[in-house]
Amino acid sequence: MNRSSLLRLILILMLLTTTIQACSSKNLKEPVRSANASKKTGILLVSHGSPSKTWRDALFELEKSVTPEIMADGKVSGIKTAFMEYTEPSIATRLKEFDKEGYSDVVVVPVFLTVSPHSFDDLPTIMGQKEDPRSMETLKLEKIERYKPDAAIHMTPLLDFGEALQQNVVRRVKALSKKPSQEGLVLIGYGDEAYEKEWNDLFDKVGASVKKETGVDAYAHAWCGHIVRYRSDSTTVAVKRMLKRKQHAIVIPVLVAHDENFQIRIIGSGLEKASAEKSRILYKPDALLPDPSIEQWIVNAVKTALADISSSKK
């Protein structure tokens, strides 16, 4: 082999060595990036949505309130709020953001009171976790976008799973109550007729807690609407019946946040028709939010979900 051929061979060997080292270095680094990506978890607080800015602002304030404690230990990289309908940011919008930002897991916290087509069918269908024909058609008609994220979805239980709802109503009843033995409670909800048994069970559970904690021993419930069918007459009937039994009726909206359409227009007009003696009706047009007990419920639900994710990946 002449000198020229030997030099070419040495040059080729040097290039091969450099290439092999570069490939080896790249292969060593890529798994590290993948492992880091797999640990990126986000939280999505999902609620129904409303045209009311007051209502939406209450949900954004909820996000602000729970963020410090949830983010404190570094296990969560981001928290977002989404609305199922009426307004942005939608669920699809937020899930696309999580994907774009490289999240591998998203814990979805439905800020819903109890089961309904929204929580059981619509929400999983929107996120591509379920293919419910009825929900798919409804979402299409209402122009609600479906999006199946790359990130794994983990859903927490609904609000009625713990004690936060009972604690909330008990607190609000105590704030209005003057003479418990002369008062009856009327709970006003907004739900779905298909799940009336579940709603009745929920109201019974809340009513029993109020009786135990406040001494208000009579309670009933009414509806300000059933999924886009709004009504005030149910409130009127329930309050009139209670006023036949008790001197005063304490009326509590079991609604997530304040919406002028519900607390003022629908429930308010129902109360106007219920009694000529307005002093007999004790009512504040408030809602479940804001409330530290509900904030703590969300924090606890997230911690449980994170523990489940961690154990499943071991």
C-alpha positions in Angstrom: 0.0 0.0 0.0 1.5 3.3 -1.0 1.6 6.4 1.2 -1.4 8.1 -0.5 -3.6 5.0 0.0 -2.6 4.7 3.6 -3.5 8.3 4.3 -6.9 7.9 2.7 -7.6 4.8 4.8 -6.6 6.6 8.0 -8.9 9.5 7.1 -11.8 7.2 6.5 -11.3 5.4 9.8 -11.2 8.8 11.6 -14.5 9.8 10.0 -16.1 6.5 10.9 -15.0 6.9 14.5 -16.3 10.4 14.8 -19.7 9.3 13.3 -20.0 6.3 15.7 -19.2 8.5 18.7 -21.8 11.1 17.6 -24.5 8.5 17.1 -23.7 6.9 20.4 -23.9 10.3 22.2 -27.2 11.0 20.5 -28.7 7.6 21.5 -27.6 8.2 25.1 -29.3 11.6 25.3 -32.6 10.8 23.7 -33.9 8.5 26.4 -33.1 11.2 29.0 -35.3 13.7 27.2 -38.1 11.1 26.8 -38.0 10.2 30.5 -38.2 13.9 31.5 -41.2 14.4 29.1 -43.0 11.4 30.7 -43.1 13.2 34.0 -44.8 16.4 32.8 -48.2 16.5 34.3 -50.9 19.2 33.9 -54.2 19.9 35.6 -57.4 20.9 33.7 -60.3 22.3 35.7 -63.4 21.8 33.6 -66.8 23.4 34.2 -70.0 23.7 32.2 -69.5 27.2 30.9 -71.8 30.2 30.9 -72.4 33.4 28.9 -72.1 35.3 32.2 -68.7 36.9 32.8 -69.4 36.9 36.5 -69.8 33.1 36.4 -66.6 32.6 34.3 -64.5 34.9 36.5 -65.5 32.8 39.5 -63.9 29.7 37.8 -60.8 31.6 36.9 -60.5 32.7 40.5 -60.9 29.1 41.6 -57.9 28.2 39.5 -55.8 31.0 41.1 -56.8 29.9 44.6 -55.8 26.2 44.2 -52.6 26.8 42.1 -50.1 27.6 44.9 -50.8 24.4 46.9 -51.1 22.1 43.8 -47.8 23.5 42.3 -45.9 23.6 45.6 -44.2 20.1 45.4 -43.2 20.4 41.7 -45.2 17.4 40.6 -47.5 19.5 38.4 -46.1 21.7 35.6 -49.2 23.7 34.8 -52.9 24.4 35.6 -55.6 25.5 33.2 -59.3 26.2 33.2 -61.7 25.1 30.4 -65.4 25.5 29.7 -67.4 22.7 28.1 -69.6 25.1 26.1 -70.7 28.7 25.4 -67.2 30.3 25.5 -63.5 29.9 25.2 -61.1 28.6 26.4 -62.8 25.3 25.4 -61.7 21.8 26.5 -60.3 21.2 23.0 -58.3 24.5 23.1 -56.7 23.6 26.4 -55.9 20.0 25.5 -54.2 21.3 22.3 -52.1 23.6 24.4 -51.1 20.8 26.7 -50.0 18.7 23.7 -48.1 21.6 22.2 -46.3 22.2 25.5 -45.2 18.5 25.7 -47.4 17.2 28.5 -47.6 13.5 28.9 -50.5 13.4 31.5 -53.4 15.6 32.2 -55.6 15.3 35.3 -59.1 16.5 34.5 -61.1 17.8 37.4 -64.8 18.2 36.5 -66.2 21.0 38.7 -69.7 19.4 38.4 -72.0 18.6 41.3 -73.1 15.1 40.4 -73.6 12.7 37.4 -75.3 13.9 34.3 -74.9 13.4 30.5 -72.3 16.1 30.7 -70.1 14.4 33.1 -70.8 10.8 32.1 -71.0 11.1 28.3 -70.3 14.5 26.9 -67.0 15.3 28.7 -65.3 11.9 27.9 -66.6 12.1 24.3 -65.1 15.6 23.8 -61.7 14.4 25.0 -61.8 11.3 22.7 -62.1 8.9 25.7 -65.5 7.7 24.6 -67.6 7.3 21.4 -71.1 8.0 22.6 -73.4 8.4 19.5 -75.9 10.7 21.3 -73.1 12.9 22.7 -71.3 13.0 19.3 -74.4 14.2 17.6 -75.2 16.8 20.3 -71.7 18.2 20.2 -71.8 18.4 16.5 -75.1 20.4 16.6 -73.8 22.7 19.3 -70.4 23.1 17.4 -68.4 21.9 20.4 -65.0 20.6 19.1 -63.8 17.1 20.0 -60.1 16.6 20.5 -58.2 13.4 21.5 -54.9 14.5 23.1 -51.6 12.8 22.9 -51.4 13.2 26.7 -53.0 10.5 28.8 -56.2 11.6 30.5 -57.0 11.0 34.2 -60.4 12.1 35.5 -61.2 12.7 39.2 -64.5 12.1 40.9 -67.3 14.7 40.9 -68.0 17.2 43.7 -70.6 15.1 45.4 -67.9 12.4 46.1 -66.7 14.1 49.3 -68.0 16.4 52.0 -67.3 19.7 50.5 -70.8 20.3 49.1 -72.5 19.6 52.4 -70.1 21.8 54.3 -70.8 24.6 51.8 -74.5 24.5 52.1 -74.4 24.2 55.9 -72.2 27.3 56.0 -74.6 29.3 53.8 -77.7 28.2 55.8 -76.1 29.3 59.1 -75.4 32.7 57.6 -79.1 33.2 56.8 -80.7 31.3 59.7 -82.2 33.2 62.7 -84.6 30.7 64.3 -83.9 27.2 63.0 -87.0 25.6 64.6 -89.2 28.0 62.5 -87.3 27.6 59.3 -87.4 25.2 56.4 -84.7 24.7 53.7 -85.4 24.9 49.9 -82.5 23.8 47.7 -82.6 25.0 44.1 -80.7 23.0 41.5 -80.0 22.8 37.8 -79.7 19.2 36.5 -80.9 16.5 34.1 -84.2 14.6 34.4 -82.5 11.4 33.3 -80.5 11.4 36.5 -83.2 12.6 38.8 -82.6 9.7 41.3 -78.9 10.8 41.7 -79.9 14.4 42.2 -82.6 13.4 44.8 -80.0 11.4 46.6 -77.6 14.4 46.6 -80.3 16.7 47.9 -81.3 14.2 50.6 -77.6 14.0 51.7 -77.3 17.8 51.9 -80.6 18.2 53.7 -79.6 15.6 56.3 -76.3 17.5 56.9 -78.1 20.8 57.3 -80.6 19.3 59.8 -77.7 17.8 61.9 -75.5 20.9 61.9 -78.1 23.7 62.1 -81.4 22.3 63.5 -83.3 23.3 60.4 -85.3 20.1 60.2 -87.5 20.5 57.1 -86.2 20.6 53.6 -87.3 20.4 50.0 -85.8 21.0 46.5 -86.8 22.7 43.3 -85.3 23.2 39.8 -84.4 26.4 38.0 -83.9 24.3 34.9 -83.2 21.0 33.3 -80.4 21.3 30.7 -81.3 24.4 28.7 -85.0 24.4 29.8 -85.3 27.1 32.3 -88.2 27.6 34.7 -89.2 29.6 37.8 -92.5 27.9 38.7 -90.7 25.0 40.4 -89.1 27.4 42.9 -92.5 29.1 43.5 -94.2 25.8 44.2 -91.5 24.5 46.5 -91.3 27.7 48.6 -95.1 28.0 48.9 -95.2 24.4 50.3 -92.5 25.1 52.7 -94.1 28.3 54.0 -97.2 26.2 54.8 -95.1 24.2 57.2 -92.7 26.8 58.5 -92.6 30.5 59.3 -89.6 31.1 57.1 -88.0 29.5 54.0 -84.3 29.5 53.6 -83.6 29.3 49.8 -80.1 28.1 48.7 -79.0 27.9 45.1 -77.0 24.7 44.6 -75.2 26.1 41.6 -71.4 26.2 41.0 -71.1 30.0 40.5 -73.2 33.1 40.2 -75.1 33.6 36.9 -77.4 36.6 36.7 -79.8 34.5 34.6 -80.2 31.9 37.3 -79.9 33.5 40.7 -81.5 36.8 39.7 -83.9 36.3 36.8 -85.1 32.7 37.2 -84.9 32.0 40.9 -85.6 35.6 41.8 -88.8 35.7 39.8 -89.9 32.4 41.3 -89.5 33.9 44.8 -91.5 37.0 43.8 -94.5 34.8 43.1 -94.1 32.6 46.2 -95.2 35.0 48.9 -96.6 38.5 49.4 -94.7 38.5 52.7 -91.1 38.8 51.4 -89.7 38.8 54.9 -90.7 35.2 55.2 -88.2 34.2 52.5 -84.5 34.2 53.4 -82.5 34.3 50.2 -79.0 35.4 49.0 -78.3 35.1 45.3 -75.0 33.4 45.9 -73.4 30.1 44.8 -71.0 27.4 45.9 -68.0 29.5 44.9 -66.0 30.9 46.4 -65.4 28.4 49.1 -62.2 27.1 50.8 -63.7 23.7 51.3 -64.3 23.2 47.6 -60.7 24.5 46.9 -59.4 21.8 49.3 -61.6 19.2 47.6 -59.8 20.0 44.3 -56.4 19.9 45.9 -57.1 16.5 47.5 -58.6 15.1 44.3 -55.4 16.2 42.4 -53.1 14.6 45.0 -55.0 11.3 44.8 -54.8 11.3 41.0 -51.1 12.1 41.0 -50.4 9.2 43.4 -52.4 6.9 41.2 -50.4 8.0 38.1 -47.1 7.5 40.0 -48.0 4.0 41.1 -49.2 3.0 37.7 -45.9 3.9 36.1 -43.7 1.9 38.5 
